[in-house]
Amino acid sequence: MAAGDRWEVELLPSARAGLLAILSEHGDDAFDQALNDILALEEDPTPEDAEHLRRTKDHYRIYIYRSLYRAIYRVMFEKRIVLVQRIGPRGSVYLKGGYERW
């Protein structure tokens, strides 16, 4: 894959905090696996297992680290950027009342 075909992955501070929580709770191997799951979005921002979030135009969810955690991210197609907004345990990564509040 040519360098121009890759997507840029950016993590918001809340997503970085989620990754650090994985590191502190599960250790280096878990952190590395979760980070690799996120960096795989550079190749394909909408992999087969990604789920488009309802009531959003460009937000998706993927499972990371043994499906114990979720990553919520926005795909900015025109800029070829994947903006990871949240990483957290299943259930707590979503806001009460639905994701559309973001």
C-alpha distances in whole Angstrom, upper triangle without the diagonal:
4,7,8,6,7,11,14,16,20,23,26,29,30,27,27,31,30,27,30,32,30,30,34,35,33,32,29,27,27,26,23,22,23,20,18,18,18,15,13,13,11,8,11,14,16,16,19,21,21,24,25,28,31,32,29,27,24,25,23,24,22,24,24,25,27,27,30,29,27,24,25,23,22,19,20,18,19,18,15,17,17,21,22,26,28,27,30,32,33,35,36,32,33,36,40,40,37,33,34,36,33
4,5,5,7,11,13,16,19,23,26,29,31,27,28,31,31,28,31,34,32,32,35,37,35,33,30,29,29,27,25,24,24,22,19,20,19,16,15,15,12,10,13,16,18,18,21,24,23,26,26,29,32,33,30,28,24,25,25,26,25,27,26,28,30,30,32,30,29,26,26,23,23,20,19,17,18,17,14,16,18,21,23,26,28,29,32,34,35,37,37,34,35,37,41,41,38,34,35,37,33
4,5,6,9,10,13,17,20,23,26,28,25,25,28,28,26,28,31,30,30,33,35,33,32,29,28,28,26,23,23,23,20,18,19,18,14,14,14,10,10,13,15,18,19,22,24,23,26,26,29,32,32,29,27,23,24,24,25,24,26,25,27,29,29,31,29,27,24,25,22,21,18,18,16,16,14,12,14,15,19,20,24,26,27,30,33,33,36,35,32,33,35,39,40,36,33,33,35,31
4,6,8,10,14,17,20,23,26,28,25,26,29,29,27,30,33,31,32,35,36,35,34,31,30,30,28,25,25,25,22,20,21,19,16,16,14,11,11,13,14,17,19,22,24,23,25,25,27,30,31,27,24,21,23,23,24,24,26,26,28,30,30,32,30,28,24,24,21,20,16,15,14,13,12,10,12,15,18,20,24,26,27,30,33,34,36,35,32,33,35,38,39,35,32,32,33,30
4,7,10,13,16,20,23,26,27,24,25,29,28,26,29,31,30,30,34,35,33,33,30,29,28,26,24,23,23,20,18,18,17,14,13,12,9,8,10,11,14,15,18,20,19,22,22,25,27,28,25,22,19,20,20,22,21,24,23,26,28,28,30,28,25,22,22,19,18,15,14,12,13,12,9,11,13,17,19,22,25,25,29,31,31,33,33,30,31,33,36,37,33,30,30,32,29
4,7,9,13,16,19,23,24,21,21,25,24,22,25,28,26,27,30,31,30,29,26,25,25,23,21,20,19,17,15,15,13,11,10,9,5,6,8,9,13,14,17,19,18,20,20,23,26,27,24,21,18,19,18,19,18,21,20,23,25,25,27,24,22,19,19,16,16,13,13,12,13,11,8,9,10,14,16,19,22,22,25,28,28,30,30,27,28,30,34,34,31,27,28,30,26
4,6,10,13,16,19,21,18,19,22,21,20,23,25,24,25,28,29,28,28,25,25,24,21,20,19,18,15,14,14,12,10,10,7,4,6,8,7,11,13,17,18,16,18,18,20,23,24,20,18,15,15,15,17,16,19,19,21,24,23,25,22,20,17,16,13,12,9,10,9,11,9,5,6,7,10,12,16,18,19,23,25,26,28,27,24,25,27,30,31,28,24,25,26,23
4,6,10,13,16,18,15,16,19,19,18,21,23,22,23,26,28,27,26,24,24,23,20,19,19,17,14,14,14,11,9,11,8,6,9,11,10,13,15,19,20,17,20,19,21,24,24,21,19,16,16,16,17,17,19,18,21,24,23,25,22,19,16,16,12,12,10,10,11,12,9,6,5,6,8,11,14,17,17,21,24,25,27,26,22,24,26,29,30,27,24,24,25,22
4,7,10,13,14,12,12,16,16,14,17,19,19,20,23,24,23,23,21,21,19,17,16,16,14,11,12,11,8,7,9,7,6,10,11,9,13,14,18,18,15,18,17,19,22,23,19,18,15,14,14,14,14,16,15,18,21,20,21,18,16,12,12,10,10,9,10,12,14,11,9,6,5,6,7,11,13,14,17,20,22,23,23,19,21,23,26,28,25,21,22,23,19
4,7,10,12,9,10,13,14,13,15,18,18,19,21,23,23,22,21,21,20,17,17,17,15,12,14,13,10,10,12,10,10,14,14,12,15,17,21,20,17,19,19,19,22,23,19,19,15,14,14,15,15,17,16,19,22,21,21,18,16,12,12,9,10,11,11,14,15,12,11,7,6,5,6,9,11,13,16,20,21,23,21,18,19,21,25,26,24,20,21,21,17
4,6,8,6,6,10,10,10,12,14,15,16,18,20,20,20,19,20,18,15,15,16,13,11,13,13,9,10,13,12,12,16,16,14,16,18,21,20,17,19,19,18,22,22,19,19,16,14,14,14,14,16,15,17,20,19,19,15,14,10,10,9,11,12,13,16,18,15,14,11,8,6,5,6,8,10,13,17,19,20,18,15,17,18,22,24,22,18,20,20,16
4,5,5,6,9,10,11,13,14,16,17,19,20,21,21,21,22,20,17,18,19,15,14,17,16,13,14,17,15,16,19,19,16,19,21,24,22,19,20,19,18,21,22,19,19,16,14,15,15,16,18,17,19,22,21,20,16,15,11,11,10,11,13,14,18,19,17,16,12,11,7,6,5,7,10,13,17,19,19,17,14,16,16,20,22,20,17,18,17,14
4,5,5,6,9,10,10,12,14,15,16,18,20,20,20,21,19,16,18,19,16,15,18,18,15,16,19,18,19,22,22,20,22,24,26,25,22,22,22,21,24,24,21,22,20,17,18,17,18,19,18,19,23,22,20,17,16,13,13,13,15,17,18,22,23,20,20,16,14,11,9,8,8,10,13,16,19,19,17,14,16,17,20,23,21,18,20,19,15
4,5,5,6,9,10,11,13,14,15,16,18,19,19,21,18,15,18,19,15,14,18,17,14,17,19,18,20,23,22,19,21,23,25,23,20,20,20,19,21,22,20,21,19,16,16,15,16,17,16,17,20,19,17,14,13,11,11,11,14,17,18,22,24,22,21,17,15,11,9,6,6,7,9,13,15,16,13,10,13,13,17,19,18,16,18,16,13
4,5,5,6,9,10,11,13,14,15,16,17,17,18,15,13,15,15,11,11,14,13,10,13,16,14,16,19,19,16,18,19,22,20,17,18,18,17,21,21,19,20,17,14,14,13,13,14,12,14,17,16,15,11,10,8,9,9,12,15,17,20,22,20,19,15,12,9,6,5,4,5,8,12,14,15,13,10,13,14,18,20,19,16,18,17,14
4,5,5,6,9,10,11,12,14,15,15,15,16,14,11,13,14,11,10,14,14,11,13,16,16,17,20,21,18,21,21,24,22,20,21,22,21,24,25,23,24,21,18,17,16,16,16,14,15,18,18,17,13,13,11,12,13,15,18,19,22,24,22,20,17,14,12,9,9,8,8,10,14,17,18,16,13,16,18,21,24,22,19,22,21,18
4,5,5,6,9,10,10,12,14,14,15,17,14,12,15,16,13,12,16,16,14,16,19,19,20,24,24,21,23,24,26,24,22,22,23,22,25,26,24,25,23,20,19,17,17,17,15,15,19,18,16,13,13,12,13,15,17,20,22,25,27,25,24,20,17,15,12,10,9,8,9,12,15,17,14,12,15,16,20,23,22,19,22,21,18
4,5,5,6,9,10,11,12,13,14,15,12,10,13,13,10,11,14,14,12,15,17,17,19,22,22,19,21,21,23,20,19,19,21,19,23,24,22,24,21,18,17,14,14,13,11,12,15,14,12,9,10,9,11,13,16,19,21,24,27,25,23,20,17,14,11,10,7,5,5,9,12,13,11,9,13,15,18,21,20,18,21,20,17
4,5,5,6,9,10,10,11,11,12,9,7,9,10,7,8,11,11,10,12,15,16,17,20,20,19,20,20,23,20,19,20,22,21,25,26,24,25,22,19,18,15,14,13,10,10,14,14,12,10,11,10,12,14,17,19,22,24,27,25,23,19,16,14,11,11,9,7,8,11,14,16,14,12,16,18,21,24,23,20,23,23,20
4,5,5,6,9,10,10,10,12,10,8,11,13,10,10,14,15,14,15,18,19,21,23,24,22,24,24,26,24,22,24,25,25,28,29,27,28,26,22,21,19,18,17,14,13,16,17,15,12,14,13,16,17,20,23,25,28,30,27,26,22,19,17,14,14,12,10,10,13,16,18,16,15,18,20,23,26,25,23,26,25,22
4,5,5,6,8,9,11,13,10,9,13,13,11,12,16,16,15,18,20,21,23,25,25,23,25,25,26,23,22,23,25,24,27,28,27,29,26,23,21,18,17,16,13,12,15,15,12,11,13,13,16,18,21,24,26,29,32,29,28,24,21,19,15,15,12,9,8,10,14,15,13,13,16,18,21,24,23,22,25,24,22
4,6,5,6,7,9,10,7,6,10,10,8,10,13,13,13,16,18,19,21,23,23,22,23,22,24,21,20,22,24,23,26,29,27,28,26,22,20,17,16,13,10,9,12,12,10,9,11,12,15,17,21,23,26,29,31,29,27,24,21,19,15,16,13,9,8,9,13,15,14,13,17,19,22,25,24,22,26,25,23
4,6,6,5,6,8,7,5,8,10,9,10,13,14,14,16,19,20,22,24,25,24,25,24,26,24,23,25,27,27,30,32,30,31,28,25,23,20,18,16,13,11,14,15,13,12,15,15,18,20,23,25,28,30,33,30,28,25,22,21,17,18,15,12,12,13,16,19,17,17,21,23,26,29,28,26,29,28,26
4,6,6,8,11,10,9,12,14,13,14,17,18,18,20,22,24,25,28,28,27,28,28,29,26,26,27,29,28,32,33,32,33,31,27,26,23,21,19,16,14,16,17,15,14,17,17,20,22,26,28,31,33,36,33,31,28,25,23,20,20,17,14,13,14,17,19,17,18,21,23,26,29,28,27,30,29,27
4,6,10,11,9,9,13,14,13,15,17,18,18,21,23,24,26,28,28,27,28,27,28,25,25,26,28,27,30,32,31,33,30,27,25,22,20,17,14,12,14,15,12,12,15,17,20,22,26,28,31,34,36,34,32,29,26,24,20,20,17,14,12,11,15,17,16,16,20,22,24,28,27,26,29,29,27
4,7,8,6,7,10,11,11,13,15,16,17,19,21,22,25,26,27,26,27,25,26,23,24,25,28,27,31,33,32,33,30,27,25,21,19,16,13,10,11,13,11,12,15,17,20,22,26,28,31,33,36,34,32,29,25,24,21,21,18,14,13,12,15,18,17,18,21,24,26,29,28,27,30,30,28
4,6,6,6,9,10,11,12,14,16,17,18,20,22,24,26,27,26,28,26,28,25,25,27,30,30,33,35,33,35,32,28,26,23,21,18,15,11,14,16,14,14,17,18,22,24,27,29,31,34,36,34,31,28,26,25,21,22,19,16,15,15,19,22,20,20,24,26,29,32,31,29,33,32,30
4,5,5,6,9,10,10,12,14,15,16,18,21,22,24,25,25,26,25,27,24,25,27,29,30,33,36,33,34,31,28,26,23,20,18,14,12,14,17,16,15,18,18,22,23,26,28,30,32,35,32,29,27,24,23,20,22,20,16,17,17,20,23,22,22,25,28,31,34,32,30,33,33,31
4,5,5,6,9,10,11,12,14,15,16,19,21,22,23,23,25,23,24,22,23,25,28,29,32,35,33,34,30,28,25,22,19,16,13,10,12,15,14,14,17,18,21,23,26,27,30,31,34,32,29,27,24,24,21,22,20,17,17,17,20,23,23,22,25,28,31,34,32,30,33,33,31
4,5,5,6,8,10,11,12,14,15,18,20,21,22,21,22,21,22,20,20,22,25,25,29,31,30,31,28,25,22,19,16,13,10,6,9,11,11,11,13,14,18,20,23,25,28,29,32,30,27,25,22,21,18,19,17,13,13,13,16,19,19,18,21,24,27,30,28,26,30,30,28
4,5,5,6,9,10,11,12,14,16,18,20,21,20,22,21,22,20,20,22,24,25,28,31,28,29,26,23,21,18,16,14,10,8,11,13,12,11,13,13,17,18,21,23,25,27,30,28,25,22,19,19,16,17,15,12,12,14,16,20,19,17,21,24,27,29,28,25,29,29,26
4,6,5,6,9,10,10,12,15,16,17,19,19,21,19,22,20,20,23,25,26,30,32,29,30,26,24,21,19,16,14,11,9,12,14,14,14,15,15,18,19,22,23,25,27,29,27,24,22,19,19,16,19,17,14,15,16,19,22,22,20,23,26,29,32,30,27,30,31,28
4,5,5,6,9,10,11,13,15,16,17,17,18,17,18,16,17,20,22,24,27,30,28,28,25,22,19,17,13,11,8,6,9,11,12,11,13,13,17,18,21,21,24,26,29,27,23,21,18,19,16,18,17,13,14,15,17,20,20,19,22,25,28,30,28,26,29,30,27
4,5,5,6,9,10,12,14,16,16,15,17,15,17,15,15,17,20,20,24,26,24,25,22,19,16,14,11,9,5,5,9,10,10,9,10,9,13,14,18,19,22,23,26,24,21,19,16,16,13,15,13,10,11,12,14,17,17,15,18,21,24,27,24,22,25,26,23
4,5,5,6,9,10,12,14,15,14,16,16,18,17,16,19,21,22,25,27,25,25,21,19,17,15,12,12,8,9,12,13,14,12,12,11,14,14,17,18,20,22,24,22,19,17,14,14,11,14,13,11,13,15,17,20,19,17,20,23,26,28,26,23,26,26,23
4,5,5,6,9,10,11,13,13,15,14,16,15,15,18,21,22,26,28,26,25,22,20,17,15,12,12,9,9,12,13,15,13,14,12,15,15,18,18,20,21,24,22,19,17,14,15,13,16,16,13,16,17,19,22,22,19,22,25,28,30,28,25,27,28,26
4,6,5,7,10,11,11,11,12,11,13,12,11,15,17,19,22,25,22,23,19,17,14,12,9,8,6,7,10,11,12,11,10,9,12,13,15,16,19,20,23,21,18,16,13,14,12,15,14,12,14,15,16,19,19,17,19,22,26,27,24,22,24,26,23
4,5,6,8,10,10,9,12,11,14,13,12,14,16,17,21,23,20,20,17,15,12,11,9,9,8,10,13,13,14,11,10,8,10,10,12,13,16,17,20,18,15,13,10,10,8,11,11,10,13,15,16,19,18,15,18,21,24,26,23,20,22,23,20
4,5,6,8,10,10,12,12,15,15,14,17,18,20,24,26,23,22,18,17,15,14,12,13,11,13,16,16,17,15,14,12,14,12,14,14,16,17,19,17,14,12,10,11,10,14,14,13,16,19,20,23,22,19,21,24,28,29,26,23,25,26,23
4,5,6,7,8,10,9,12,12,12,15,17,19,23,25,22,21,18,17,14,13,11,12,11,13,15,15,17,16,14,12,14,13,15,14,16,16,19,18,14,13,11,13,12,16,16,15,18,19,20,23,23,20,22,25,28,30,27,24,26,27,24
4,5,5,4,7,8,11,12,10,13,14,16,20,22,19,18,14,13,11,11,10,12,12,14,17,16,18,16,14,11,12,10,11,10,12,13,16,14,11,10,7,10,10,13,15,14,17,19,20,22,22,19,20,23,26,27,24,21,22,24,21
4,6,6,10,11,14,15,14,17,17,20,23,24,21,20,16,16,14,15,14,16,15,17,20,20,22,19,17,14,15,12,13,11,12,12,15,13,9,9,8,11,12,15,17,17,20,23,23,25,25,22,23,26,30,31,27,24,25,27,23
4,7,9,9,12,14,13,17,18,20,24,25,22,21,17,17,15,16,14,16,16,18,20,20,23,21,19,16,17,15,15,13,14,13,16,15,11,11,11,14,15,18,20,19,22,24,24,27,27,24,25,28,31,32,29,26,27,29,26
4,6,6,9,11,10,13,14,17,20,22,19,18,14,14,12,13,12,15,15,18,19,19,21,19,17,15,15,13,13,10,13,11,15,14,10,11,10,13,14,17,19,18,21,23,23,25,26,22,23,26,29,30,26,23,24,26,23
4,6,10,11,8,11,11,14,17,19,16,14,11,11,9,10,10,13,14,17,19,18,20,18,15,12,12,9,9,7,10,9,13,12,9,9,7,10,11,14,15,16,19,21,20,22,23,19,20,22,26,26,22,19,20,22,20
4,7,8,6,8,9,12,15,17,14,13,10,10,8,9,9,12,14,17,19,17,19,17,14,12,12,10,10,8,11,11,14,15,12,12,10,12,13,15,16,17,19,20,19,21,22,19,19,22,25,25,21,18,19,22,20
4,5,5,9,11,14,17,20,17,17,14,13,10,10,9,11,13,16,16,15,18,17,14,13,13,13,13,12,15,14,18,18,15,15,12,15,15,17,18,17,19,20,19,21,23,20,20,23,26,27,23,20,22,25,22
4,6,8,11,14,17,20,18,18,15,15,11,11,10,11,14,17,16,15,18,17,15,15,15,15,16,15,18,17,21,21,18,18,16,18,18,20,20,19,21,21,19,21,23,21,21,24,26,27,23,21,23,25,24
4,6,10,12,15,19,17,18,15,14,10,9,7,8,11,14,13,11,15,14,12,12,13,14,15,15,19,18,22,23,20,19,16,18,16,18,17,16,17,17,15,18,20,17,18,21,24,24,21,19,21,24,22
4,7,9,13,16,14,14,12,10,6,6,5,8,11,14,15,12,15,13,10,10,10,10,12,11,15,15,19,20,17,16,13,14,13,15,15,14,16,16,15,16,18,15,15,19,21,21,18,16,18,20,19
4,6,9,12,11,12,11,9,5,5,7,9,13,16,16,13,16,14,11,11,10,10,12,12,16,16,20,21,18,17,14,15,14,15,15,15,16,16,14,15,17,14,13,16,19,18,15,13,15,18,17
4,6,9,8,8,7,6,4,7,9,12,16,19,20,17,19,16,13,12,10,10,10,10,13,14,17,19,17,16,14,14,14,14,15,16,17,18,16,16,18,15,14,16,18,17,14,11,12,15,14
4,7,6,8,8,6,5,7,10,13,16,20,20,17,18,16,12,12,9,10,10,12,15,16,19,20,19,18,15,15,14,13,13,15,16,17,14,14,15,13,11,12,14,14,10,8,9,12,11
4,5,8,10,8,9,11,14,17,20,23,24,20,21,19,16,15,12,13,13,14,17,18,21,22,21,20,18,18,17,16,16,18,19,19,17,16,17,15,12,13,14,13,9,8,8,12,12
4,7,9,9,11,13,17,20,23,26,27,23,24,22,18,17,14,14,13,15,16,18,20,22,22,20,19,18,18,17,17,20,21,22,19,18,19,17,13,14,15,12,9,8,6,10,11
4,6,6,9,12,15,18,21,25,26,22,23,21,17,15,12,11,9,11,13,14,16,18,18,17,15,14,15,14,15,18,19,21,19,18,19,16,13,14,16,14,11,8,7,10,9
4,6,9,13,16,20,22,26,27,24,25,23,19,17,13,12,9,9,10,11,13,15,15,15,14,14,15,15,17,20,22,23,22,21,22,19,17,17,19,18,14,12,10,13,12
4,7,10,13,17,19,23,24,22,23,20,16,14,11,8,6,6,7,8,11,13,12,11,10,10,12,12,15,17,19,21,20,20,21,17,16,17,20,19,15,12,11,14,12
4,7,10,14,16,20,21,18,20,16,13,10,7,6,4,6,9,11,14,15,14,12,10,9,10,10,11,13,16,18,16,17,17,13,12,14,17,16,13,9,10,12,10
4,7,10,13,17,18,15,17,14,10,8,6,5,6,8,11,13,16,16,15,13,10,10,9,10,11,12,14,16,14,15,16,12,12,14,17,17,14,11,12,14,13
4,7,10,13,14,11,13,10,7,6,5,6,9,11,14,16,19,19,17,15,12,12,10,10,10,10,11,12,11,12,13,10,10,13,16,17,13,11,13,16,14
4,6,10,11,9,11,9,6,5,7,8,11,12,16,17,21,21,18,16,12,13,11,12,11,10,11,12,11,13,14,11,12,16,19,20,17,14,17,19,17
4,7,8,5,7,6,5,6,9,11,15,16,20,21,25,24,21,19,15,16,13,14,12,10,10,10,9,12,13,11,13,17,19,21,18,16,19,21,19
4,6,5,7,5,6,7,10,12,16,17,21,22,25,24,21,19,16,16,12,14,12,9,9,10,10,14,14,12,15,18,21,23,21,19,22,23,21
4,5,6,6,8,10,14,16,19,21,24,26,29,27,25,22,19,19,15,17,14,11,10,10,11,15,15,14,17,21,23,26,23,22,25,26,24
4,5,8,10,12,16,18,22,23,26,28,31,30,27,25,21,22,18,20,17,13,13,11,11,15,16,16,18,22,24,26,24,23,26,27,26
4,5,7,10,13,16,19,21,24,26,29,29,26,24,20,20,17,18,15,12,11,9,8,12,14,13,15,19,21,23,20,19,23,24,23
4,7,10,14,17,20,22,26,28,31,30,28,25,21,21,17,17,14,11,9,6,6,10,11,11,14,17,19,22,20,19,23,24,22
4,7,10,13,17,19,23,25,28,27,24,22,18,17,13,13,10,7,5,4,5,9,9,8,11,15,17,20,18,16,20,21,19
4,6,10,13,16,19,21,25,24,21,19,15,14,11,11,8,6,6,6,6,9,9,7,9,13,16,18,15,13,17,18,16
4,6,10,12,16,18,21,20,18,15,11,10,7,8,6,4,7,9,9,11,11,8,10,13,16,18,15,13,16,17,14
4,7,10,13,16,19,18,17,14,10,9,6,6,5,6,9,11,11,12,11,8,8,11,15,16,13,10,12,13,11
4,7,10,12,15,14,13,10,7,5,4,5,7,9,12,15,15,15,15,11,12,14,17,18,15,12,13,14,11
4,6,9,12,12,11,8,6,5,6,7,10,13,16,18,18,18,18,14,14,16,19,19,16,12,13,14,11
4,6,9,9,7,6,5,6,9,11,13,15,19,21,21,22,21,18,17,19,22,22,19,15,16,17,14
4,6,6,6,5,6,8,11,13,16,18,22,24,24,25,24,21,20,21,25,24,21,18,17,19,15
4,6,5,7,8,11,14,16,19,21,24,27,26,27,27,23,23,24,27,27,24,20,19,21,19
4,6,8,11,13,16,18,21,24,27,30,30,30,30,26,26,27,30,29,26,23,22,23,20
4,5,9,11,14,17,20,22,26,29,29,30,29,25,25,27,30,30,27,23,22,24,20
4,7,10,13,16,19,21,24,27,27,28,28,24,24,26,30,30,26,23,23,24,21
4,6,10,12,15,17,21,24,24,26,25,21,22,23,27,27,24,20,21,22,18
4,6,9,12,14,17,20,21,22,21,18,18,20,24,25,21,18,18,20,16
4,6,9,12,15,18,19,20,19,15,16,18,21,22,19,16,17,17,13
4,6,8,11,15,16,17,16,12,14,15,19,21,18,14,16,16,13
4,7,10,14,15,15,13,10,11,12,16,18,15,12,14,13,10
4,7,10,11,12,10,7,9,11,14,16,14,12,14,14,11
4,7,9,11,9,6,10,12,16,18,16,14,17,17,14
4,6,8,6,5,9,11,14,17,16,14,18,17,16
4,6,6,6,9,12,14,17,16,15,19,19,18
4,6,6,8,11,13,15,14,14,17,18,17
4,6,6,9,9,12,11,11,15,16,16
4,5,7,9,12,12,11,15,15,14
4,7,10,12,11,10,13,13,12
4,7,9,7,6,10,10,10
4,6,6,6,9,8,8
4,6,8,10,9,11
4,7,8,8,11
4,5,7,9
4,5,6
4,5
4
